[in-house]
């Protein structure tokens, strides 16, 4: 039965033990290098060998604050890892123009794709320009050649009947099986009563992008899209598209939901939990190493002041989402799972990232970013040891984890300084390679 159940006494004891361990714990993950950007926030990062030297550059995206935190620009920063330090190579910032003026602009997600002629790279970002209630989603393109960022402009997604649109997740996948990647914009449009999925697939051409489909245009349930993934689940050589977030089932209740598209057909699954819940991240995984891929979803369940992270594993088969296992946990009063990523050469292992509310010995409450390794073993999702906290003595948030082809785990996010200012960070935590 999928419906929510109160956690058992054994589970509650586990949560308490985890809390006790975390109170006295010193971060155990190996930190290789870090970079800080004062006065900004990073929401995602990716990696690529931009110079063909066999070493990865890191591209972090987010926002650069201006006069105050209500005025900000979209931020793209390219970093190189040399001599055990992350060094900035180049930077680009921009603002979306809408309704005749520059709008506060925030980048939420990033993908990078090698040009077909192998001469350079194209960077794609999505985000929002303007306020939450009135802003517009956008898809932005940047050409990268020899570390130079060349702005190719953006397009906005303005739905006439909507009060606002939001660009949120982004993915790349071979939808038609021709060997070339398509770029998939993920977002949603908002009215006073509901949020509806807005997912658009574009073919990448020399002269720009060409829209080839809106796979969830006729989705039966309205979903606020927070996560997006594209991968070949059924082994036919063509990528399926999975979206996840939440849907409103009554005036008072929103619950987790996801939907998936495959060759023109669309299915959806709404969680049966009768409590507030939402999904924030998804990942296609082969947990058994048997060549058959499963869906991993991450989100949260809200039980009043107690929030649980909710991790579930699914089989997608014949239009049904079949639950295989789930693991719910708490680290303090509230917890927000934000991101999932794999671990190189460990198909049944993955990292979870987010932030947990924690009380200091002095009684102050703050958010601490965390990373926690999990595995799927003997039919169950299990944590490995205890989580690693990114505690700088200030509020810290892990917003994104990325696994590079070199095996690096790249964490990005931001913290608050003692003066209450934003400070973006990128950290390489394991498997890193340097000049």
N, C-alpha and C positions, 0 to 999 in steps of 0.2 A: 504494500500500500504506500502510495507516494505522499499522502497527506501529512502535514506537519505533526510531529509528536514531541511532547516535552522531553527534554534530554533526560536520560536515565541518571540514577544516583552514581553509577560508575562513570558516566560521561561528565557529570558535574565534578566528581573528584578529579578526573583528568584535567578539566579546565582550571581547577584550583591549583593543582600541582604545576601546570604550565605557568600560571600567574606567579607562583612562588619562585620557580626557576628563573623567570624573566626578571623579577625584581632584583636579583643579585647577579644577573648574568652579564658578562662582558662579551661583546660581539665576537663570534667565533669564525665567521667567514673571512677569508684572506682578502684584504683590500690591496689592490695593486697600484691604482692611481686614481686621482680625483681632479675635478675642475669645478670652479665656482664662478657664477655670474651674479654679481651684486645688482639688486634692483630688477630681478626677473624671475620667471618660473619656467621650468622645463616640464613638458607633459609627455614627451616621447623621445626616443632616439633609435637610430639604426646605424648599420655599419656597411662599408664597402671599401674595396681596394681601389681608390680613386686614381692612384698614380702607377699602378701596375708593378709595384715593388714587392708584392706578396704580403704587405702589412695593411691592416685595416685603419681607415679613418672613421671617425665617429661623427655623425650628424645629429645634433640635438635641436629640438624645436619647442617653441612655447611662446612666451611673451616677454617683451622688454617694457618695464614701467616707465612712464614719462613723469609729468609733474607730480602726480600722485597715483595711487593704485587703481583709480577709476579711469585713467587715461593710459593706454598701453598699445604697443605695436606688435604685430607678428614677428617672431624672432627665429632665425635659422643660423646656427653656429656650427662650423666645421672644425673638428679637433684632430690633431695627430698625437700619437703616443710615442714620445721619444725620451730616452734617458730616464725612464720610469716616471715621467710627468706627462700630463695632457696639456698640449699647447694649442692655442687658437690659431688656425690658418686663415680663416675668412669668416665673414659675418654678413647677413642681409636682414634688413627689417623693412616692413611695409605696413600700410594701413588700407583696408578695404574702403572704397568710396561708395557710399549709398545715400540716396536722397540728398545728393549734392554736397556732401561733406565727408571728411575722414571719420571713420568709425573706430572705436576701440577694437583691436583685432587680436584674437587669440588662436594659436595653432594647437589642435588637439592630437593629430596623428600624422605619421609620415611613412612613405614608401619610396624606395629608390630602385630604378630599373636601368639596366645597361642598354644603351642605344643599339639598334639593330646593326649599325655599321661599326660598332665597337669603338667609336671615336670618343665617346664620352658617356655621361650619365644624365638621366632626367630624374629630378626629385619632385615628388608630389606631396602636397600637404592639404589637410582639410581643417576647417575650424569655423569660427563665427565672427562676423563683424557687427558690432553694436551690442545693445543690452540684451539680456536673456529674453525679455518680454517682447522685444521689437526687432531683434537683429536678423541677419541673413547668413545662411551657410555659404561656404565658398570652397572651391577646389583650385589650388594654386600650383603653378609649374615653375621650376627653376632648372636651367641647364647647368651642369657642372663640367668644367674642362680645366684640367691642371689646377684644381682647387679654387678656380674662379667661379663665383656664383652669378649667373646671368638670369635676371628676372624675365620670365616669359609671360607674366600676367596671370590673371585669375578669372574665373567665372563664378557668378553668384547664383544661388538657387532661391528665387523669390516666388512663392506660391501665392497667387492673388487672394484666395479665401483664407489664408493662414495669417495669424497675428505675428508669427515669427517662424524662421527656419533655422536649423542647427546642423552644421557639419560636425560629425563627431568621430566615428571610426573610419578606417581606410584599409583596403586590402588590394592585393594583386594576385591574379590567378589566370590559368589557361582555361577559359570557359568553354571554348569551342574545340579544344584539342588539336589546334594547328601548330603547337609548339611555341607560340608567342603569348606573352602575358597581356591581359587586359587590366585596366585600373578600375577599381570599384569604389565609388563614392558612397559613404554611409551617413545617414542622418535622419532627421525627422522634421515634420512641420507641426506647429502647435496652434490650436484654437482654444477657446475658453473651456471646452469640454473634453478634448482628447488630443493625444499626440499620435501622428500617423507616420509609419515608416516611409522614408524617401531614399531609395537605393537605386543608383544609376551606374550602368556598366559602359565604359568607354574603350574604344579601340585606339591604340596609340599610333598616330601617323606622323610622318615627317613635318607636315604643316600644322599639326595640332591634334586635338582629340575629336573623335567622332562617336556620338551617342549610338549605342547598338541595342539598348534595352533597359527597361525598368522591371526587374524580375518580381518585385513584391507589390506592384501597382494594384493588384486585385486581392491582396491579402485580406482575409475575412476579419481578423482582429486588429485593432489599432495598437501598434507597438512603438514605444519610445525607444529608439535604437541607440544603445550604448556600446555595443560590441559587434564585430563583424569578422568573419573568417572565410577564406576561399581555399579549398583543397579538394583533391580527388578522394572522396570517401568510398565510393563503390568500385573503384579500380577500373573504370572504363576509359581512363585517359583524359577525362574532362572534369574540371573543378566544380564541385557543388558550392553554393553560397549559404552561409549560416549567419543569421542576425539574432541578437539577443538584447533584452532590456526588461521592460515591464509594461503591463497593460492594466487599464482600469476596469474592474469587474463590478464595482458599485460606486456610489458617490463617495463612500468613505474608504474604499479598499483598492489598492494597487498591488498586483502580484507579479512574480517573475514569469517571463514568457520568452520563447524563442521560436524561430521559423527557419525553414530551409528550402532551398530551390535546387532542382536538378532537371536540366533539359526541358524547361518549360512548365514543370509541375511544382506546385508549392504546397507545403504542409506546415502546420504550426502545433505548438504544444504550450498550454497554459498550466502553470503549477496549481495543484489542488490545495496548497496551504491556505488556511483561512486567517492569515496574518500578513501584515505589510512585508513585502519582499521585493527584491530587484536583482537582476543580473548585471554585472559590470564587465565581465571578460569571458571569452570562450577560446578553446584551442582544440584543433583536431590532432589526435594522438593515436599511436599504435602501442597500447600499453603492454600487450603480450608479445610484441615482436613477431606476430604471425602474418603480417601483411594486411590485416583487416583493421581499418581505422575506426576509432570511437570519438565521441564528442565529450569534451570536458567543459563544464560550465562553472563559473565562480560568481558569487554574489553575496547578498546578506539577507538575514531575516531579522525583523524588528519586533522585539517583545517588550514594549514599553521602553524603559531606559536601557535594557539589555539588548545589544545587537550581536547576533551570531554570524560568523562567516559560514557560507553554505557552499560546499564543494560537491559536485555530482558528476558521475560518469554514466554516459548513455550509449546505447546502440541505436543507430538510425537504420531501420529496415522496413521496406514495403510501406513507406509513408507513416510509420509509427516511431515514436521515441520510447525506447524500452529502457527503464532505469536499471542500472547494474549495481551501483553502490553510491553511498553519500557519506559525507563527513562534515559535521557541524561543530564549531568550536568558538570559544570566546577568549580574548586576552585582555581582561580588565572589564570596563563597563561597556564600551562600544568598540566595534571593529569594522573596518571597511576594506574588503578585498578589492583590489583594483586591477591586477594584472597577473597573467600566467605566462610562463615560458618553459621550454624544454631544457634538458641537460644533455650535452653531447655524449654520445656513446652509452647513454642510459635511457632506452626507450620507455621504461616503466617509471622513470623519475622525472619530476618537474619542480619548478620553483613557483611559489606564490608570493605576491608582494602587495603591500597596502599600508594602512596605518591603523594603530590601535590607541584608544584613549587610556591614559595611565596616570595614576596618582603618584606624585613624588613623595619622598619622606617628609617634606615640609607641608604636605597636604594640597599642593597645587596640582591641577589636572592639565595635562598637555597631551598632544598627539605625538606618537613615536612611529616613524616609518619602520617597517619590518620586512624581512625576506625569510621564507621558511621552505625547506625542501620536503617534498612529499614523494611517496611511491605508491604503486599499485602492486600489492603482494598477496598471493594466496586469496585472490578474490575481493580484496578490501583496499580502500584508500587509507594510507597511514602516514603520519608525520615522521620525519627523520630527526631524532634528537629534539632540540629546541630552536625557536626562531632566532634570527640575528636582528638586533635592533640597530638603527642608525640614529644614535642619540648624541646630539651635539650640545646638549644642555638647553636646547630650544625645541619648539615644535617642528617636526620633520615629517614629510609625506613622500612615500615612494609612489610615483604615478605610473611608472612603466618599467618593465624588464624586457631586455632583448638578448637573444642568444645569437651570437655571430657565427659564421661558418668556421671560425678558428676555435670555437669553444668558449669564447669570452661571455661572461654574464655582465651585461651593461645595465646599470640601474640609473634612472633619471627621476628627478622630482624637484622639490624645493623645501626650504625651511624658513622659519621666521627668526630674525636676529633678536637680540635682547632689546633692540630699539623698535621692534615690530615691523621691520622691513623684510621684503622678500629677498631670498637668496637661492638662486637655482643651482643645482648640482648635477654632475655626471660622475658615476663611480664605476670603475672596472673592478669586479669582485673576485674573479677566478679565471684561470685558463688563459690569461692575457699574454700577448707577445709584444715585445718592444724592440726597437733598433738597438 
